[in-house]
Amino acid sequence: MEEAEEIFKEFKEHSVAEFFKKNRQMLGYSGKIRSLTTVIHEYVTNALDACEEAGILPELEVTITQLGNDHYRITSKDNGPGIPKKHMGKVFAQMLAGTKFHRFIQQRGQQGIGCTGCTMFAQITSGKPTHVETNTGKGKTYIADIMIDVKRNSATINNEKEIESPERGTKIIAEYKNIAFTRGDYGAGEYIRRTAIANPHAKIIFKDPNNQRFVYERAVSVLPARPTPGKPHPKGLDVDDLVSYAHSSQERTLKTFLVKSFDRMSGAKAGELEKKTGLDFKRKPGSINWEEAEKIVAAIKETSFLAPSTKELKPMKEKQIREAILNVLDPEFYSIKSRAPATYRGGVPFIIEVGLAYGGNSGKKANGDTRTEIMRFANRTPLLFDSGSCVITKVVNELDWKRYKLKDLENIPLSIIVNMTSTYIPYTSAGKTAISNESDVYREVQLAIMECARDIKRYLSGKRKKHERRTRKQTLVRYVPEISRALEDLTGKKKSDLELKFMEIINKKYGDISLNGEEPKEEEHKPMQEDRRLQGIEAAQEDLKKMQEEQEAKENEDLED
Amino acid sequence: MEEAEEIFKEFKEHSVAEFFKKNRQMLGYSGKIRSLTTVIHEYVTNALDACEEAGILPELEVTITQLGNDHYRITSKDNGPGIPKKHMGKVFAQMLAGTKFHRFIQQRGQQGIGCTGCTMFAQITSGKPTHVETNTGKGKTYIADIMIDVKRNSATINNEKEIESPERGTKIIAEYKNIAFTRGDYGAGEYIRRTAIANPHAKIIFKDPNNQRFVYERAVSVLPARPTPGKPHPKGLDVDDLVSYAHSSQERTLKTFLVKSFDRMSGAKAGELEKKTGLDFKRKPGSINWEEAEKIVAAIKETSFLAPSTKELKPMKEKQIREAILNVLDPEFYSIKSRAPATYRGGVPFIIEVGLAYGGNSGKKANGDTRTEIMRFANRTPLLFDSGSCVITKVVNELDWKRYKLKDLENIPLSIIVNMTSTYIPYTSAGKTAISNESDVYREVQLAIMECARDIKRYLSGKRKKHERRTRKQTLVRYVPEISRALEDLTGKKKSDLELKFMEIINKKYGDISLNGEEPKEEEHKPMQEDRRLQGIEAAQEDLKKMQEEQEAKENEDLED
């Protein structure tokens, strides 16, 4: 037997950069195609975030140049605010350093790992530093080559210089090996296309390694409102958070601490909590212990608060989702729902938006079949990978689609678009490609999809009813000439008049149904009621004419036989 | 527009513990059921690792006690080597500190995060420290309450004391809120059951919150060979690793560095590399630069090396997999394959073992259907969650099962058991529930499953052929009495003799086929050839008797009608 002392002799501490170097797959660096897309994702999200925080309409240029087998140079250029010289090392070569981690603000990046991950991956595959040129708009461009000292999680900066230049923004050039470009669903091109769909206020130019140039022009010239830091909502706040917020607070009383720290916490609400807990709210916030914090959290659970303020949340909005759906999918029918803001664990507010599109180019074509397709977005960032471990996929797979007349998802031309907007997306891993299965998020996604699915069900059952009604109308119409002829003999009335009379009666009941099933496409987007208008004599005449033409055509065919 | 200086004013650095506190879902803490299972997973794997490294046959006792709504106390006790007092804080309350991260050794834990993650999750949900009692076998038990200072990623230790005690091992008691116990597929009970299946050398006692006690007795009294640290294999080694190994080496020449640092690198092989690269291998290892390292890696790619040494890899072995399959699934047919050791990125050696079981209790019952079930293991640790993002699931989903006569995985009583054994499992996230899609791993899993699937195909097509042959035999046998009667009249020979003669001829061709389709189950596990023996006169007599009995039974039925 080996003794404990012997075993623990090899105890060592490691840096977070060493951890992510060894576990690079957790950052998205597994597989050549995915690795390239991960790099593009990091550069693009950082550029968009920087522009939006500075209030600049984003203009990005991404270029991928092939240098050899599995060997590429990636260039990313933006018109953002630039990076101050003294922060360069931390932005590009120090993990867990950044402005985003601790603030309660809706941004794409949020961890302070991704950009440094790129620098590290470039360095461990190509051996080359990441070249950065950045200009904060004060006439000077700062240029440097940056590497990361992995053991110490800190930057090594070389070849620094400053040149005169009026052009504001940041340009990154880095070389990668062991990555690969593809035009497929998981490639950088698709990533950028989906980014453009969800961010119509950005202009994005993309040059692929085959020298193809894609320009996604700005469709909206208004910047989404600048993201602002928010406060946590009391509902869902956990005890640990409350204790740590309280203990680091500078406020003089528990009451002012509560009112100033949390969203929707008025003086009256704090007073209510004081009463319910029986605690003295004039004490210093730092003096509360775990049991007291537990009491406050329990009281919060029993108190109603306004829904989280949405001022810090900037969802895609229905108009943009509709444009994306109509442009890309041109569906037979669609439905868009935006849920009211909710919170998950720790009072983090979020909004779920869902678009369901049916028919047209909806769904994913594969081997001649059309299967249901899920397009996932988080803060307008497309999520391409790890679909299987994402809460969105989980909801879709677990939903009882039969209730919505959608039986076999494998064979339905359906596209499901889901965007989660939040000040903090609970990603399953640092690679940020899947949203974790938080129960509150699950429920909101589920409710939104169900609302849309109900619309589709209504549409499809309307379509089915219409089909049944059409069959009935066709049957009735078929007998009109015969009966009219018989009645002509009986009553002496003119057959054509009788026919018209009959058609008028039929159309009183089936006026909304065309005989050949070619309702104009537009109408199907409208609610069903509008369709149920009576069409009167003109429609009857037209139907009769059609019927007679068909009859003639049939007789001609019979003669030819 | 906001200026860069303004934006970067809020730049802050964060500890890895803060990162994982905010992103607790990355450690497996999302959802109440999953959170509880994650805790059990961390305690059990640490206990098993400690025992095995010390050469002790593991005996574990895990108790879950419900204290309130979503509120539990978890106790884990082992007979392992104990933890030296001075390492207590780092083991339980400092992330990225440990013995496993930097060593090239096959263990269940590997990151130095999990155990501290438990301490943190207990603390942020219940506010309570983790109580530890540990004894290294020298007559004293060290007792302490441990918390983590999240901001500084370091331990806070209270209530320390030492008592006299002869009993070696470690006991952990911690309280958790916001977790839930379930008896289902994702619960702690199922986790422990699967652990017992894959670790028959361990005795595990599990007491669930309903006071049910499960004892998994030791089925094998031999400890798996103690894991030993290995060396990286040159194939798959990347340039960055080579440079960093070389620069931290104390060896005097590049040649001795290569020979001593890498698996299967003989002096002769190093000489071959020297020739191919044209470099001077008498130089200090620290003197090589990136381009030179690239040359060495390129030369390694063109040189053949022995497959990685397997002495540090301890797979489950066929015998154990077979026992698990027979015990748990009692299948109609099974096939087990163990691939030869291979390497993935960075020369990490691994072995893939696959067992496919068909029929019997194989597959997953759900709503009356039986679907294909995948049981994933990594270093004998069951992987219950995130199936969708695991390379094993990916292989299964992408395999062309039709080629193996298995059309619709949704409706097949098939269990697929895969165990990856490696000195480093490339998990998709720190929660360690899914294996990343590394191409080398994908290929090995695929090949192993395909080998097993071929066996199943052979079995199923044998079964089908047998069925066809049985039908033919039955048809022939049916006409024997009639033809015999006719021949009796024609030739004067006795009908019963003729019948026997005919049956003998039929059984020469169809002797392996029983008329009623009830082949003994045992035989189906054997290769097909053995079945194809001729059964001769006895079999013929028996078949004839059976046939006559059936005939009589039928006639009686007719009479009754």
Chai-1 contact restraints between the chains, C-beta under 6 A:
chainA,res_idxA,chainB,res_idxB,connection_type,confidence,min_distance_angstrom,max_distance_angstrom,comment,restraint_id
A,M1,B,A54,contact,1.0,0.0,6.0,A-B,restraint_1
A,M1,B,G55,contact,1.0,0.0,6.0,A-B,restraint_2
A,E2,B,A54,contact,1.0,0.0,6.0,A-B,restraint_3
A,E2,B,G55,contact,1.0,0.0,6.0,A-B,restraint_4
A,A4,B,P81,contact,1.0,0.0,6.0,A-B,restraint_5
A,A4,B,G82,contact,1.0,0.0,6.0,A-B,restraint_6
A,A4,B,P84,contact,1.0,0.0,6.0,A-B,restraint_7
A,A4,B,T136,contact,1.0,0.0,6.0,A-B,restraint_8
A,E5,B,P84,contact,1.0,0.0,6.0,A-B,restraint_9
A,I7,B,E53,contact,1.0,0.0,6.0,A-B,restraint_10
A,F8,B,P84,contact,1.0,0.0,6.0,A-B,restraint_11
A,F8,B,H87,contact,1.0,0.0,6.0,A-B,restraint_12
A,E10,B,T99,contact,1.0,0.0,6.0,A-B,restraint_13
A,F11,B,H87,contact,1.0,0.0,6.0,A-B,restraint_14
A,F11,B,T99,contact,1.0,0.0,6.0,A-B,restraint_15
A,K12,B,H102,contact,1.0,0.0,6.0,A-B,restraint_16
A,E13,B,A97,contact,1.0,0.0,6.0,A-B,restraint_17
A,H14,B,L96,contact,1.0,0.0,6.0,A-B,restraint_18
A,H14,B,F101,contact,1.0,0.0,6.0,A-B,restraint_19
A,V16,B,V16,contact,1.0,0.0,6.0,A-B,restraint_20
A,F19,B,L96,contact,1.0,0.0,6.0,A-B,restraint_21
A,Q25,B,P426,contact,1.0,0.0,6.0,A-B,restraint_22
A,Q25,B,S436,contact,1.0,0.0,6.0,A-B,restraint_23
A,M26,B,S429,contact,1.0,0.0,6.0,A-B,restraint_24
A,S30,B,S436,contact,1.0,0.0,6.0,A-B,restraint_25
A,S30,B,N437,contact,1.0,0.0,6.0,A-B,restraint_26
A,S30,B,E438,contact,1.0,0.0,6.0,A-B,restraint_27
A,G31,B,N437,contact,1.0,0.0,6.0,A-B,restraint_28
A,E53,B,I7,contact,1.0,0.0,6.0,A-B,restraint_29
A,A54,B,M1,contact,1.0,0.0,6.0,A-B,restraint_30
A,A54,B,E2,contact,1.0,0.0,6.0,A-B,restraint_31
A,G55,B,M1,contact,1.0,0.0,6.0,A-B,restraint_32
A,G55,B,E2,contact,1.0,0.0,6.0,A-B,restraint_33
A,P81,B,A4,contact,1.0,0.0,6.0,A-B,restraint_34
A,G82,B,A4,contact,1.0,0.0,6.0,A-B,restraint_35
A,P84,B,A4,contact,1.0,0.0,6.0,A-B,restraint_36
A,P84,B,E5,contact,1.0,0.0,6.0,A-B,restraint_37
A,P84,B,F8,contact,1.0,0.0,6.0,A-B,restraint_38
A,H87,B,F8,contact,1.0,0.0,6.0,A-B,restraint_39
A,H87,B,F11,contact,1.0,0.0,6.0,A-B,restraint_40
A,L96,B,H14,contact,1.0,0.0,6.0,A-B,restraint_41
A,L96,B,F19,contact,1.0,0.0,6.0,A-B,restraint_42
A,A97,B,E13,contact,1.0,0.0,6.0,A-B,restraint_43
A,T99,B,E10,contact,1.0,0.0,6.0,A-B,restraint_44
A,T99,B,F11,contact,1.0,0.0,6.0,A-B,restraint_45
A,F101,B,H14,contact,1.0,0.0,6.0,A-B,restraint_46
A,H102,B,K12,contact,1.0,0.0,6.0,A-B,restraint_47
A,I124,B,D240,contact,1.0,0.0,6.0,A-B,restraint_48
A,G127,B,W290,contact,1.0,0.0,6.0,A-B,restraint_49
A,T136,B,A4,contact,1.0,0.0,6.0,A-B,restraint_50
A,D240,B,I124,contact,1.0,0.0,6.0,A-B,restraint_51
A,W290,B,G127,contact,1.0,0.0,6.0,A-B,restraint_52
A,D386,B,S389,contact,1.0,0.0,6.0,A-B,restraint_53
A,G388,B,G388,contact,1.0,0.0,6.0,A-B,restraint_54
A,G388,B,S389,contact,1.0,0.0,6.0,A-B,restraint_55
A,S389,B,D386,contact,1.0,0.0,6.0,A-B,restraint_56
A,S389,B,G388,contact,1.0,0.0,6.0,A-B,restraint_57
A,S389,B,S389,contact,1.0,0.0,6.0,A-B,restraint_58
A,P426,B,Q25,contact,1.0,0.0,6.0,A-B,restraint_59
A,S429,B,M26,contact,1.0,0.0,6.0,A-B,restraint_60
A,S429,B,S429,contact,1.0,0.0,6.0,A-B,restraint_61
A,S436,B,Q25,contact,1.0,0.0,6.0,A-B,restraint_62
A,S436,B,S30,contact,1.0,0.0,6.0,A-B,restraint_63
A,N437,B,S30,contact,1.0,0.0,6.0,A-B,restraint_64
A,N437,B,G31,contact,1.0,0.0,6.0,A-B,restraint_65
A,E438,B,S30,contact,1.0,0.0,6.0,A-B,restraint_66
